[in-house]
Amino acid sequence: MNNDSESSRIIEHERTGNRTEEIQLYKAPEFITINKYSSFQMSLFVISFILNIVLSFLLLKNILAENLTIFGKNEFYWQKKKFDLEEYFYVLRARYLYLSGSKYDENNLVTFQDKINWLIIHDSTPLKARCSDKILVHDYSKEKLGKDICNKILKIYNNVNEIDFDELPNQFAIKANHGNSYNIIVNNKTNLNITHAKMLLNRWVHMDYGDYRKEFHYSFITPKIFVEEYIGDNLKNYKLLCYGGEPRFIYVSIVDGDKKYRNFYDMDWNLLDFHCLSEPHPTYQYPKPKFFEEMKKISRILSADFKFVRVDLYELENEIRLGELTYTPMNSFFFCKNKAHEIELGKYIDTS
């Protein structure tokens, strides 16, 4: 047999009862495919496959209920139009086990994340939704402080089609009001990719952030787009952790090269040895705010209605601005290198 015939396709048929077996042999490349399934066998295979899917789903649900599964990060967010607490318990337990390595026990709430997750289930109130709304929080600031200390709003839109970028100033911030990190900071409008900006904004306003992140109070917010005045880059942003109207800790983020650090301080501006979220800077002591006493006063007033809230304040040259009120920082998982610090941050949260 010559080389051509050796590389050619060879088909052999064998008769076995009423079933035909077809064997195809290829020498270049070398593999063998055997097709020998009857229609009856294929039907059984399909039925078995479907049953396996159904049984796997039921088993998965049972496993979740028993806190015995581990999901990959962000794979536990179930995309549904509506959420319910039973579903959230399944998700919470799986997420908690994956991130903390331990089971969530509602009867033994000890750490910061224990109690923040308890608040999500039992204390996701309409007032939290109102104050998490980046537009409506302006009214809350006026009611509590007698003045609006938020950044000035220039425009409010219901959707991207209403935006006229030509009428906006050269510098501004454009944001969605119902979630976290939904913002585009523009320091030179001529460099803005308007098409891309509209795509992002449109995606944001059509997302139920509360359902996606399982931070339920966000789901009560009507999504809108708004434009704020530009207040600069590299702002001094102070985050005060407040418990029932009392600020007890404050932290700042420090970017040094390609590394990010977080320094924690007490209310006398003493540096704490907290390794939470990231390491403290090894040498840099963040300057005490010029308006530190005023910051504490503002945070006491704004946090009085809540068991816990993080009050984010900016210090400008001659004034303080309110960034936001946050009830579930870091998506409710605030891990520290030393668990004693997680307990310290959580012990002031009232779960009664």
N, C-alpha and C positions, 0 to 999 in steps of 0.2 A: 504493500500500500504506500503510495507516494505521500509527500508532506501535505499536499492539499487535502487529500482524503483523510489524513490523520486529524486535521483541524476541523473537518466538517462535522455537522450535527448528525448524531446517531439516535434514532428513536426505536425503542423496542416495546412491543406490546405483548403482554401476557394475559391470558384469560384465567381468572380464578373465580370459579362459580359464576355469578352474574355481575361481577365487578371487574372493570378494566383498570389495570395498573399501567400508567405511562411513565416510563423512566427516561429522562433526558440527560444525556452525558455530553459534557463539553470538555474538550482538552485545552482550549485556549479561550478564556481563562478556565482553570480547573475548578469546577464545582458540580455538584449533583443536586437536582431538584426532583423530588418524588411527589407526585400528585395522586393520592390514592384514597380520597375521602368521598364517601357516598353522600347523597343529599340528606339522608337520615342522620348521618354522623354530623354534618354541618349544622343541621337544625338543633341537635343536642348541644353542640358547642356554643351556639348563639344563646340558647336558653340558659345554659350554665353561666355564660359570661354576664348576662343581665342579672341573674340571681346573685352572683358574686358582688356586683356593684351595689345592689340593694342591701345585702347582708353587711357589706363593708361600711356603708353609710350608717346603718343601725348600730353596728359595733363601735364606730367612731363616736357617735353621739353618746353611747353608754360609757365609753372610755373618758370622754370629756367630763361627763357627770361625776366620774370617780377621780378626777384630777390626775390621771395617769398618762397623759400624752404630752408630747413636746412638739410644738410647731416651729417652723422657721420664722424668723423675724418678719413681722408685717403680714404673714400669711393667715392670721386669725381674724382679719377684718372682713366680715361677711357683708357683701354689698347688697342691701335690700332697701326698698323704699321706706319701710317702717321697721323699727326695732322693737323688741320687747325685753323685759327684764330676765325672763327665763333664758332667752338666747344669750343675753349679756353674761349671765352667770357661767354658761359654758365657755364663752370666749374669755372672760376674766380668769377663770381657773387655768385654762391652757396657757394664756399669756403670762400669768403670774408665775406658773411653774417654769416656763421657758426662761423668763428674764431673771427670776430670783433663785431658781433651783429648789424652791420649797413650795408647799401647798398653801393656798389662800384659806385662812381659817377666820371666818367672821366672828367667832366666839373668842378669838385671841388676837385682838388688834394691837400691835405693838409699834411697828415702824411707821415712818411717814407715808410710804406707799400703801401700807395696810389701810390707814385711815382715810387717805385721799380716795382710794377705790370705794371705801364704805360711803363716803360723801357722794360719790357719783351715783350710787344706787339709791341712797336715801335722802339726798339733799340737792338734787338737780332742779332748782327752783326757777320760776319765771323771772325773779329779780336777778339771779345770776345771768340768765339769758340777756336781760336788758343791759346789764353792766358789761357783758362780754361783747355786745354790739358796739363796734368802734364808732358808730354814729350816735346811738342813744346814750352812751356813757357821758357825752357832753352835758346832757340834761341832768344826769345824776351828780356830776361835778358841781353844777350850779346849785342844785338843791342842798347838797351837803356842805359845800364850802362857801356858798354865796357868790361864786364866780366860776367861770369855765376856765380851767387851767390846761385843757387839752390843746393840741395843735389846731390851728384855725383851719376849718373846712372851707374850701373854695367852691367845690361843685359836688353834687350828688346825682347819680344816674341809676336807672333801673336795669339797664343792659348796655352792652358795648356799642350798640347802634346809635345811642344818644350822645356818645362822646365826640366832641369837636376839638381835636388836638390843636387846631390853629388858634383857638381862643384861650388856650392855657399858657401860662408864663413859661419862660425858658427853663426854670427850675421848679420842680414840684415832686410830690410823692402821690402815686395813684394806687389805691388799695381796694380790696374787698373787705366788707365789714364783719364777716361771720366765721372767721377762722384764724389760724396762726400762720404767719409768714406769707400771707397773701398781700404782698406789696412790691411795688417797683419804684425805686428811687431814681429820679431823673435830675442830674445836675447840669445837663446840657441837652436840650430837646433836639437839637440838630443831629445828635448821635443816636437818638431813639429809633429803634426798629418798630414802627407803629403796628405793622402787621403781626409781628410776634407778640407785642404787648396786648393787642386785642385778642389774640388766640389764648394767651394765658388768662386774661380777665374773664373771657367767656367760659373757659373751663372752670374757673373758680366759682363763678356765680351759679353754675349748674351742679355743683357738688354739695351734697349734704355732709358738711364737715363733722357734725355731731355723730352721725351714723358711721361715717368712715373711721373716725378716731375713737368712737365709743365714749365721747364726752358729751353727754346728752343735752346739756343746756344750750349748746350751739345749734341744735336742731330747731329750737324755737325762734331763731333769728331769721328774718326775711332778708335774703341776700341782696346786697346793693353794691355799687361801685362808688367810690368817692375820691376826691382829690384834696390833699392837704398842702399847706404851704411848706416849702423847703426850709428846714432849719439847720442844715449843714451835715457834714460827715464827721466820723470819729467822735460822736457825742458821748458825754459821760452819762452812762445809764446805770442807775442803782435799783436793785431789786430787793424790796423789803418783804420778808415773810411775816405775815400778820395773823394773829390768832384771836378771834373774838374782840377785835378793836385794839390789840396790843402788838406792836412790832417787836420782834424778839431777835431776828437775825437779818443781816443784809449781805448781799453778795454782789460782786462785780466781775465782769469778764475782761480778761486781759489777753490781747493777741500780741505775741512776740515771735516775729518771723512766721514760720508755718505752724506754730504751736499755739493752742488756746488754753489759758489757765483761768481758774476761778478762785478768787479770794473771798473768804467768809469772815465777817466781823460781827461782834456783838454791838449792843446799842450804845456803848461807850467808845466805839471804833477801835477795839482791841482785836487784832488778827487772831482768828481761831484756827486750830490745826485740823480743819475739816477737809478731807479729800473726797469731795462730793461732786459728781458729774465729771470733774477733771481735777488735776492736781492744782494746789495753790502755787503761785509763782515763787520760785526758790529765793529770789532776792528783792523783787520789786514790791514796795509798800505803796498801795494805791492811796492817793491823797484823800484826806477826810473832806467831805463835801463842805463847801462854804456855807450852804444853807441846811446843814445837817439837822439842826433842831426844828426848823420849819418842815423838813421832810418827815420827821417823826410825827409832828403834829398833824400834817395832812394825812399820813397813812393811818393814824388812829381814827380819824373821822371817817375816811373812806372804807375802812375795814370793820367798822362797828357792827354792821348788819350780818356779818358772816362768821362762821366757825373757823374758816381759813380763807385767805386770799393773798396772793402776791401782788403788791402794789409796785408798778414799774414807774420810776420817776427819772426825768432827764434834768440835769442841771445846766442851764444856759448861763450866759454871762451875768445876767441880772435877775433871773427868775427861774422858777421850777415849772416844768411841764409834765403832765400826766401822760405816760405812754399807753398803758392799758392796765386792766384788772384781770388777773389770771387765777383760775380756781383749780386747774389741773396741770401744774407745771411739769414739763417733760413728759406729757401724756400720762401723768399720774405715777411715773416710776422715777424716783429721785434717789439713785443709788450712791452709797458712800463706800469707800474702801474699808472703813471700820463700821460695823453694824451698830455700834454704840452711838454713832453720830446720826444714823437713821432713826434710832430710838429717840435721841435728843430732839431732833427736828419734829418728830411726830407726837411727843408726849403732851404738847400743849393743845392738840386738836381734840375738841370735845365731841365724843361720839355717843353721848347719852340721849 
